[in-house]
Amino acid sequence: MVKAVVGANWGDEGKGKITDMLGKEADIIVRYQGGANAGHTIVNDYGKFALHTLPSGVFYDHTTSIIGNGVALNVPVLFEEIKEIVKQGVPMPKILVSDRAQIVMSYHILFDEYEEERLAGKSFGSTKSGIAPFYSDKYAKIGFQVSELFDDELIIEKVNRICETKNVLLEHLYHKPLLIPEEIVKELKEYKDMIAPYVCDVSAFLDQAIKEGKEILLEGQLGSLKDPDHGIYPMVTSSSTLAAYGAIGAGIPPYEIKKVITVCKAYSSAVGAGAFVSEIFGEEADELRRRGGDGGEYGATTGRPRRMGWFDCVASKYGCRIQGTTDVAFTVLDVLGYLEEIPVCVGYEIDGKVTTDFPTTYLLEKAKPVFEILPGWKQDIRGITEYKELPENCRKYIEFVEEKIGYPIKLISNGPGRNDIIYR
């Protein structure tokens, strides 16, 4: 069976933990989009990890970890990550890389930095991992596919052609040093040597695995609201963050995705710029940030403090709908145990009218949150494993959210560890 684990909101929902947990039952775990621009934080028996490219199932020795064709593959980052986890005692993972994946080049990262610098105050809050320039090149058909690394003549011709256009921008727009074709060819040759043992026709491999009835997990990065089509455009990422894209980014038929587990935080957080209606500020936000996550709410890739807010039913209902949710995983519920009262955003007021439908960005910028206040449960819920043992107000909070978003909350995470989970 194929299941997808995806985010309902702005990313940072706790997908890594859920993937790591479901990985126990999985044979294959696939990253199908995005690059090393967002991290998944995982706490398990080996320790605490921030993964960027590796799928979150690499900690089991029975799983195969796959980098799908939809991923922005930063080769050195992938290998650095493998080295890091092995150093911490994790067995060497079984890894396959799609021959159709494309490569993040060193110049993509430079262009990302130069553009953010040029835009200054109007920047997109990029993590400067080269993601937007990478996807621009992919769709402009001047990217490097893994399979092309094995054709020396093609590489030389293509590198020369690409340097011509890039150098015009470097000279006249950014006023930065020019690219040297020989150096780019050398970079590609190094990547070929590193990646060669892992290259595979992933789509054919997965086709066979599906026929054999293997358990496959698709791991999404970021969340619904960062999707370039359905998110808060233009403050979005450059690849589709939706479960539906899993079929494309892994190379499997769409009808094979039987379950979509959408991960939703019990409050809201976001890294980067863009509309965030239920956002809170000052001391209230600082306290939630301090208590949140495992060791506080800071980006797994950048270490930036996350923007904080109360649970947003409007954004989450939309985020779940656009993912095609079958099950909701509700995370970091334990964090809210300190509050007497918990505000929940149940609607947006736009131009004097209240709506529960998530609008496009220009209307979102005008939206004001409509809050409903729920009583807190004022106790630590870590260690509880049965739903019925949760405090009454905690169960009421879950059921209130479930009713507002309209999708079943089947998993509840009440701590950072692999086993801090309640099945409902």
N, C-alpha and C positions, 0 to 999 in steps of 0.2 A: 504494500500500500504506500502511496505517496502522500505525505503530509507537508504542509508549509507552515513555518513559524515566522510571523511578520509583525510589524508594529502598527498600532492604531493611530499614533499621533506624530510627534516631531522627532521620533527616534528616542534612544535612551530609556526605553520602556522596561528593559530587563529581559530582552530576547535571548541573550547569551545563556543566562541561567536556565531558561526553559528549554533551549536546544540541548544544553549539556545534560539536563535531566532526562529529556525524551531520548537522548542519544543512547541510553542504556538499552533500549529496545530496538534501536535502529541498526541497520547493516551499513548504510551509506548516508553521508551527510554532504549536501551540496551548497556551496555559496554560488548564487546565480546572478548577482549584480553588484554594483558599487566597487569601491576599492579600499585602500588602507586609510580612508578619510574618516572613518568612524570606528570606534572600538566596541567590543563586547567584553564586559567584565565578568569573570567567572571565579567563584570560590568553590573548591572541591578538596578532595583528600590530598591532592598534591600541593595545594597552596592557593594563592590568589594570582590571577592572570588577567592581562588586558590583551585580547586578540584583535588583530586588525584585518588580516587576510585569511588566516586559517579558519575553517569552519569550527564551530564551538563543540564539535563531537570528537576532537582529536585526542581527548583524554582516555578514550576506551581503546583497548587493543584489538577489539573485534570489529571496529568500524573502518571503512574506507572514506577518506576525506577528499572531496572533489572541488576543484576550482573550475566552475562552469564557463562556457563561452561568453556569458554576459558580464563577466567580472573585468574590472580594470586591474590588470595584473602587474603589480610592482615586484619584479623578481627579487631584488636584494632584500626588500622588506619581508617577503615570504620566507626567504632562507634564514634571515636574521631571527625571525619568529620561531622557526623550527629549532634552531640552535638554542634559543632562549628556553623553550619548554623542556627540551631534552636535558639541558643543564640542570633544570629543577627536578629531574628524576622521572619525567614522563617518558614512557617507551616511545621509540621512534615511530611516528605515525605513518600509516600507509596513505600515500598521497598520489592523486592523479590530476593532471592539468589538461584541460581541453586544448586540442590542436587548433581550435578556432577562437580561443581567448586572445585578447589583444593586450599589448604591452604598454605600460606607463613608462615613458622615456624621461631621462633626467631633464630634458628641455621642457617637458610638460609642467614639471614642478616649477622651473624658472618662470615660465610664462604665467603660471598661476600667481606667483609672488609679484611679478612685474605689474600684472593687471590690477591686483588688489591695491598695490602702491599707487598706481595711476589714478584709480577711482577714489582713493583716499576716503573721505567721509561718506561716499556713496557706494562703498564696497558691499559685497554679498556675504561678508563674514565667513569666507572660505577657510578651510583648514590648511590651505596651501599644499595639498597633496597631489596636485596636478590633475584633479578629476575633470573639471570643466574643459580644459584644453585637450585632455585625452579623448573625451567623448566627442568634442567638436571635430577632432581629427578622424575619429572612427567614422563619423557620419559624412565627413568630407572625403572619405575614402583614401586618406593618406596616413592611416594608422598601420602598425605592424602586427600582423597576426602571427601567433606562435608558429604555425606551419611554414610561414615565409622565412623563418630564421634558417631553414635548411637549404635555401637557394641563394648561393653567394652572389651570383650575377645580378639577380633581382634586387638584392639588398643594396648593392653599390649604386645601381641606377636610381633606385627609389630615394636613397639617402641624398644623393645630389639634387634631385628634383625638389625634395622637401626643404633642404637647406636654402635653396634659392628663394622660396616664398617666405620662410621664417626669417631669413636675414634682412629682408626688406622691412619687416615689422620691427626687428631688433634695432636696426639702424635708425629708422625714421620715426617710429612711434615711441619706443621705450628708451632709445639712446643707451643701449647696453651692448656688451661684447657679442660678436657674431658667432654662429655655430661653425665648427670645423668638421666637414664631412668625414674625414678619416677617423676622427674621435668617435663619431656616432656609429660608424661601422664597427669599431673596436668594442664599443659598449654592447652592440647587438651580438657580437661574437661571444662576449663573456656571458651574456644572458642565455645564449644557445647552449653553451657548455654546462651551465648550471641546471637548466630546465630539461635537457634532453632525456634523462632517465625516467621522467615522470609523464611525458607527453602521451596522450591517449585520445582515441575517438570517443569522447565522453558520451555523446548521444547514442552511439551503438552499444557502449558498455551499459548504459542505463536501460536501454531497450531490452537487453538480455536479462538484466537484473529484475525488471518489471515482470518479464515472462516467468522468471523463477520464483516470483512471489516475495521478493526481498522487501524489507522495510526501508523506505527512503525518506529522508528529511530534507526539505529545501529551507535554507536559512536566509531570510531577508535581512537587509541592512536599513537602518533609519526607519521611517514610518510613513503612513498614508499621506500625511500633510506635507511631506517633502518630495512627493511624486511630481515629476515635471508637468504631467497633464492634469492631475487631479488635486494637487497640493496648492500651497500658498505662493504660486508663481508670481514673481521670479525668484523668491527666496527659497528655492528648492534645490535638490541635488540634480545630477545630470543623467541619472538612470532611473528606470521605473522601480519604485519601492513596493509594488503590489504583487500579491501572490500569483496573479494571472501571468505576470512576466516570468515567473518561475519556469513555466513551460518553455518559453523562448530562451531564457538565460541558461537553461540546463539541457535543452534540446529534447524535450519529451512532449507527448500529446497533452493538450489542456485537460481532456476528460480523465486523465490519470490522477489528477490532484483531488483526492477524496476528502481531505480534512484541511481546513484553514484555521490554525490556532493563532488568534490575534492577541497580542500582548498589550496590556493596558495598565498604566500605573494608577494607584489609588489616589494620587494627586497628579499635578502636571509639572513637567520640566522641559526645557528646550535649550539647546546650544545654538548659537548663531542668531542672525537677525531675522526679522519677519514678524507678522501679526501674531499676537498671543493674547487672546481676549481675557482669559481668567488669571492673567499674571498678577503677582503680588510683589511688593517692594519693601525696602527698609528692614526693620527688626523682624517683622513677621516672616519675610522671605529668608532672612539670614538664619533664623532658628530652624525653619523647615529644611534649608540647604544643609545646615550643620548636622541635623539628625538623619537626613535622608540617605538613601543608598547604603553602601557599606563603606563607612569612612567619609561620608558627605557626597553632595551632588556636584561632581566636577567631571568634565568631559574625559572619557577614557583615552582619547587620542591627544587632545590639546591640554588637558588639565584646566581648561577654562571653567570658572564657576558657571553652573547652569542657571538659567533664568527659571524662577519658580512660580507656580500658580496652584490654585485649587482644581479639583477634578472638573473637567469640562465635558458635560453630557452632550452638548451640541457637536463639538469636534469629534468626540469618541464614537457617537452614533454614526456619524458620517464616515469616520475612519474605518469602522467595522463593516459598514455597508459596502464601501468601495473595495475592501479586501475580499468580500464574499465569505465572511466569517461563519464558521460552524461552532467554534468553541472560543470563549474568551479566557485568557489567563490574566488574573488580576494580581499585580505585584506590589511590593513594598507596603503592604497594608499595615505591618507592624509599626512603621514609622509614625503613623497618626495617633498612636496611643497616648501621647502627651497632651492632647487637645481637649478642652472642656466642650467646645463646639466646633463643628466642621462645616465650613461653607462649601456648597456645591453649585457650580454654574449650570443652570437648567435652561437658560435661554439667552439670546442676544437681542439687545435693543438697538435697532438701526433706524435712524430718522423717525424716532417716536413710536415705531412698531416693534413688538416682540416676536421673534421667530425662533423655532427650534431646528431650522434647516441651516446647514453650513453654507455660507455664501462664497462668491468669488472674492479675490483679494481686495479689489477697490472698495467693496462694501464692508469687508472684514475690518479694514482700517478704521471704519467709523463705528464699529460695533462696541457696545458697552455691555458688560456681563450682568445677567440677572441671577442673583444668588438665592438659594434656599439654605437655611441653616439646620444642620442635623446635630443631635446630641452626641458627644464623644463617648468613648467607653473607658477612658482613663485607666488603662492597665496594659501591661506587657503581654502580648499574645504570642511571642516566640515560644516554640516548643509544643504548641497545640497542634495535634494532627487530625482531629475530628471536627467537622464543621459544627456539629451541635454543641461542642465545648467552647466555641467562641462566645464572648460576652454578647448579650442580647442586642445592645446598641451597635455592635460591630456587624452582626448578622443583618440588622436593619439597614445599615449603611450599604452593605453589599447588595441587598435586595432592592433598595431604592435605585442604586446605580443601574442594576440589571434591568429594572423596569423602564428606566429612562432611555437606555441605549437600545433595548429591544433584542439583545443577543445573550445567550446563556453563559453565565460565569461558571466554568467547570473546574478551573484550577485557581487556587489562592496561594500566593507566596507570602509567607510571614517571617522571612529572614533570608540572609544572603546565601546560606549553605544549600548544597544540592538536595538535602532531605527536608528543608524547611518548606513543606508544601502540603496543602490540604486539597484532596480530591473531593469534588462535590457531586 
